[in-house]
Amino acid sequence: MDAGREAKRGKPVTRWRSLLPLGFRLALGGLFLYSGVLKVAAPLPFADSIASFQIVPPALIAFVALGLPPLEIILGAMLISGWRVRIASLGVFFLSVVFCLVLSQALARGLQVDCGCFGGGQSSQPWVSLSRDIVLIAVSAWLYWTASVEADSEF
């Protein structure tokens, strides 16, 4: 009797289990793609945002401001397309951890910063940005784990 119930439940559970990672991949990938495109379109305000954190040496600010957005675009596109999801989610995880740490240190030092999350020059609530980064860490970690479980079950 339990096997019959499980067979009836198996199809919706399988559908749900496949739709949830897809939704998270599209949302996370879309967010990173959108964020990266905005930064590519306006690199100077983003460079100013980076400088406001006072941790990147001035000589490296341009390098970070020009290098980070393409990485975000690539990771976002990888997540949206479903190509190398483990690598993309791991990349998003590490970027989100760095963003979280950088924003936390700025808040601890009492700096007034523009997170630069969606380009630069926009006023943002640092605690909202920090909360968003924590959610991004959790979602990307979950996607990494889910992708590794799916990869293991294919063999």
C-alpha positions as CSV (number, residue, x, y, z in Angstrom):
1,M,0.0,0.0,0.0
2,D,2.8,2.4,0.8
3,A,4.5,1.6,-2.5
4,G,1.2,2.5,-4.3
5,R,1.0,5.8,-2.5
6,E,4.7,6.6,-3.2
7,A,4.1,5.8,-6.9
8,K,1.2,8.2,-7.0
9,R,3.2,10.9,-5.2
10,G,6.4,10.2,-7.2
11,K,5.5,12.2,-10.2
12,P,4.5,15.5,-8.5
13,V,7.5,15.3,-6.2
14,T,9.8,14.7,-9.1
15,R,8.3,17.6,-10.9
16,W,8.6,19.8,-7.9
17,R,12.2,18.7,-7.3
18,S,13.1,19.6,-10.9
19,L,11.2,23.0,-11.0
20,L,12.7,24.4,-7.7
21,P,16.4,24.2,-8.9
22,L,15.3,25.6,-12.3
23,G,13.5,28.5,-10.6
24,F,16.5,29.3,-8.4
25,R,18.9,29.0,-11.3
26,L,16.9,31.4,-13.4
27,A,16.4,33.9,-10.5
28,L,20.0,33.8,-9.4
29,G,21.4,33.8,-12.9
30,G,19.1,36.6,-14.0
31,L,20.1,38.7,-11.0
32,F,23.8,38.3,-11.7
33,L,23.4,38.8,-15.4
34,Y,21.4,42.0,-14.8
35,S,23.8,43.3,-12.2
36,G,26.8,42.6,-14.4
37,V,25.2,44.3,-17.5
38,L,24.4,47.5,-15.4
39,K,28.0,47.6,-14.2
40,V,29.5,47.2,-17.7
41,A,27.2,50.0,-18.9
42,A,28.5,52.4,-16.2
43,P,32.0,51.4,-15.0
44,L,32.9,54.8,-13.4
45,P,30.1,54.9,-10.8
46,F,30.8,51.2,-10.0
47,A,34.5,52.1,-9.5
48,D,33.5,54.9,-7.2
49,S,31.4,52.3,-5.2
50,I,34.4,50.1,-4.9
51,A,36.6,52.9,-3.7
52,S,34.0,53.8,-1.0
53,F,34.8,50.6,0.8
54,Q,38.4,51.6,1.3
55,I,39.9,48.1,1.0
56,V,41.0,47.9,-2.6
57,P,44.2,49.7,-3.4
58,P,43.6,52.6,-5.7
59,A,45.8,51.1,-8.4
60,L,43.5,48.0,-8.5
61,I,40.1,49.7,-8.4
62,A,39.9,50.0,-12.2
63,F,40.9,46.3,-12.6
64,V,38.2,45.2,-10.2
65,A,35.6,47.5,-11.7
66,L,36.3,46.2,-15.2
67,G,36.9,42.6,-14.3
68,L,34.0,41.8,-11.9
69,P,31.0,42.6,-14.2
70,P,32.0,40.2,-17.0
71,L,32.5,37.5,-14.4
72,E,29.0,38.2,-13.1
73,I,27.6,38.1,-16.6
74,I,29.3,34.8,-17.4
75,L,28.2,33.2,-14.1
76,G,24.6,34.4,-14.6
77,A,24.5,33.1,-18.2
78,M,25.9,29.8,-17.0
79,L,23.2,29.5,-14.4
80,I,20.4,30.5,-16.8
81,S,21.6,28.1,-19.5
82,G,22.1,25.2,-17.1
83,W,25.7,24.7,-18.3
84,R,28.2,23.8,-15.6
85,V,25.7,24.6,-12.8
86,R,28.0,23.4,-10.1
87,I,30.9,25.7,-11.2
88,A,28.6,28.6,-11.7
89,S,26.8,28.2,-8.3
90,L,30.2,27.8,-6.6
91,G,31.4,31.0,-8.3
92,V,28.3,32.9,-7.2
93,F,28.7,31.5,-3.7
94,F,32.3,32.8,-3.4
95,L,31.4,36.1,-4.9
96,S,28.5,36.5,-2.5
97,V,30.6,35.6,0.5
98,V,33.2,38.2,-0.6
99,F,30.4,40.8,-1.1
100,C,29.0,39.9,2.4
101,L,32.4,40.2,4.1
102,V,33.3,43.5,2.4
103,L,29.9,45.0,3.2
104,S,30.1,43.8,6.8
105,Q,33.6,45.3,7.3
106,A,32.3,48.6,5.9
107,L,29.4,48.6,8.3
108,A,31.6,47.7,11.2
109,R,33.9,50.6,10.4
110,G,30.9,53.0,10.1
111,L,31.6,53.8,6.5
112,Q,28.8,55.3,4.3
113,V,29.0,53.1,1.2
114,D,27.1,52.4,-1.9
115,C,27.2,48.7,-2.3
116,G,27.5,49.0,-6.1
117,C,25.3,45.8,-6.4
118,F,23.4,47.1,-9.4
119,G,25.9,49.6,-10.8
120,G,27.0,52.6,-8.8
121,G,25.7,55.9,-7.7
122,Q,22.4,54.5,-6.3
123,S,21.5,54.9,-2.7
124,S,21.0,51.6,-1.0
125,Q,20.3,50.4,2.5
126,P,23.4,48.5,3.6
127,W,21.5,46.1,5.8
128,V,19.2,45.2,2.9
129,S,22.2,44.6,0.7
130,L,23.8,42.4,3.4
131,S,20.5,40.5,3.9
132,R,20.3,39.9,0.1
133,D,23.9,38.7,0.1
134,I,23.1,36.2,2.8
135,V,20.2,34.9,0.8
136,L,22.4,34.6,-2.3
137,I,24.9,32.6,-0.3
138,A,22.2,30.2,0.9
139,V,20.6,29.8,-2.6
140,S,24.0,29.3,-4.4
141,A,25.1,26.8,-1.8
142,W,21.8,24.9,-2.2
143,L,22.2,24.9,-6.0
144,Y,25.7,23.6,-5.7
145,W,24.6,20.8,-3.4
146,T,21.6,20.0,-5.6
147,A,23.7,20.0,-8.8
148,S,26.2,17.7,-7.1
149,V,23.5,15.3,-6.0
150,E,22.0,15.3,-9.5
151,A,25.5,14.7,-11.0
152,D,26.0,11.7,-8.6
153,S,22.6,10.2,-9.4
154,E,23.4,10.2,-13.2
155,F,26.1,7.6,-12.7
